[in-house]
Amino acid sequence: MKHKRRIGADIIVPFLLAVVVFGGLFLQKYRQASVLPTVPPAQQGTAAVRKVVLFFADHEGRLAREARETERCSTPTDCARSLLDELFSGPVGDFDDLLPEWTSINDVTLAGDTVTVDLDRVFSENLPSGSSSEMLAVYAIVNTICANLPEVRQVRITIDGDPRSRLRHLDLSEPLEPNYELEAPHQSPVRPLAPPVRVAPR
């Protein structure tokens, strides 16, 4: 009997320690998500990690910024891919995800001041119906890339390599500039004029 009790303690104690450690790490990451960076990622020096902002949805159906620490990247293309990997992994704070689960990023390329993000068809087929849901999902991608990469002014989103891609309500055939008007007012003190939204013909 004593031997059995000792084995039980040997299992339970490490398990409880692991719960405390991983719980503490998650809590730390949760707290960091609410502290937005005050210095653009491009000016954060040579540290091994950089702090970026990702765009998710708040509970009022607007875009909201969440901070995240990522590994330092070497090129704008690598940085854009890293940002998208973090964005598609979902929020760690109180915000809601906007992007369909299991979406694959086929490719990310940079030409001039434009990043092209090619997604698989899971993205277009599994977005919640409605122009508002589509707009928030698209601009979560566009704003995340442009807010963190000053050299990028616009983002083109394609589906399975189709340059004339469109969703049910939005035309994606042209590059999109960021739209910070979709954020809650306190999130973005400087908000440039929102670009016109192209509506796909019925």
N, C-alpha and C positions, 0 to 999 in steps of 0.2 A: 504493500500500500504506500509506504513512504517513497519508494522508488517511483511510483506512478505520479504522486503529487509533485515530486521534484521535476519530472519531465514536463508536467503541465506548466510549472512556473518558468522553466527554461524556454517554453514556447510563448507564453503570455507576456512576459516582461519585454523581450525584444519587439514583440508586436506592438505593445503600448508605446515603446520608445519610438518606433517607426511612425506611428500615428501622430505623436507629438511633433516629431521633426518635420514630416511632410505637411502637417497642418500649419506649422509655423511658416514654412516656405510659401505655402499657398496664400496665407494671410498677408505676408510681406508683399507678394506679387499683387494681391488685391489692392493693398494700400497704395502701391506705386502707380497703379493704373489711374488713380485720380489726380496725380501730381503731373501736370502737363509741363513739357520742357519749355524753358524760356529762351534757349539758344538753339537756332536751327541745327539739324544734324550735320550739315556741311561745315559748321564752325565749332564742333565739339572736340577738336583736337585729335590726338592719336590714341585715345583710350581703346581698350579691347572691345568695349560695347558702346553703343550709342542709343540715345533715347529718342523715340519717334512717336508720332501720333497716328492713330488709326481711327477710322470713322465707322461708327455703328449707329443704331437707332435708340433714341431715348423713349420713354414711355408715352410721350406725346406725339410720336410719329415724326420726329425731326432728327436730322443727323446730329451726332454728338461725338466729341473727341475723347479717346482713351489713350493714355500713355502706355508705352511698352518699351522694354529694353531688348535690343537685338544685337547680334554679333556685327562688328564693323565689316563693311563690304568694300570692295576694291574699285568697282566701276558703277556708273549709274544704272546700267542694265542689271547687274547683280543686286544692287540696292533695291531696284523696283521689284525684282523677283522675290527678294527677302520680305519686302513690305507686303506683297500679295500673299505670300505663305502665311504671314502672321495674321493678316486680315481674314483669310479664309479659315483660319483655325478658330475664329470666333472670339467674343469678348471674355475677359476674366472678371470684369466688374459687374455693374448693375444694368448694363445696356443690353439691347437685343441684337441678335445676328440678323443680317439682311440678305445673306448670300446662301444659295441652296447648298445643302450638304452633299459631299462627294463630287463637287465640281472640280474638274482637272484643269490646270493651267498648261495649255499646250506649248506656248512660247511667249517670250517677252523680248521685244526688240526696241532699239532706240535709233531714230534717224532725225538729226537736227535737234529740235526742241520738242519732238513728238515721241511718246512711248506707245507702242502698239502691244496690246494684250490680247492674245488669242486664247479663248476658252473653249471647252468642249460643249456639246449640245445639252448637257445636263443643266448648264446655267440657264439657257433660254427656256428649256422645257419645264423646269421645276421652280421658276420664280412664282411667287403668289400672284394671282391675277389682279389687274388694276394698274393704271398708269402711275399712281403714287408709289406703289411698291417697286415697280420697275425703275422709276426715277431715283429713288433712294438707293437701290442696289447699285445702279450704274455710277452714281456720284459718290458713293462710298469708295469705289475703286478709283475714280478720277481724282477726288479730293485727297485721298490718302497718298497717292503718288506725287501730286503736284505740291502738296503742303510740305513734304519732306525732301523733295528734290528741286531746288530753285532753278536748275537748268532746264527743267521740263515745264512747258507751258500748256501742253494739251495731251490728251490720251485718246487713242482710238481703240475701241473694243470690237473684236471680230469673233465670230463663232465658227469653229472648225475651218479657219482660214478664209472664210468668205468676206471679201472687202466691202460687200454691200449688205452686211448683216442687219437684221432688224428684230426687235422683240414684238410682242403683240401690239404695243402702243408706241414704242419709241424707235426712231430710225437711228441706226448706229453707223451709217455709211460714211460719216464725216467725223474727224477728231472733235473731242469735247474739251472745252476749258473748264477749270474748276468752278463750282457754284457754291459759294459759302453762304448764300442766302437761305440755303436749306437747313442751316444750323439754328439752334435756339439762340436768341440775341446775345445772351451772356457768354456763349461759347466763342464767338468770333467778333472781337471789337472792331476789326477792320474788314468790311465785307464789300468786295468789288461788285459791280453790276453783274447780275446773273446773265449768262448767255441764253439766247433763245433755245427752247427745247423743240427739237424737230419731231413732229408727229407722223408716224407712218400712215400712209393712205390706206383706207379700208378696201 
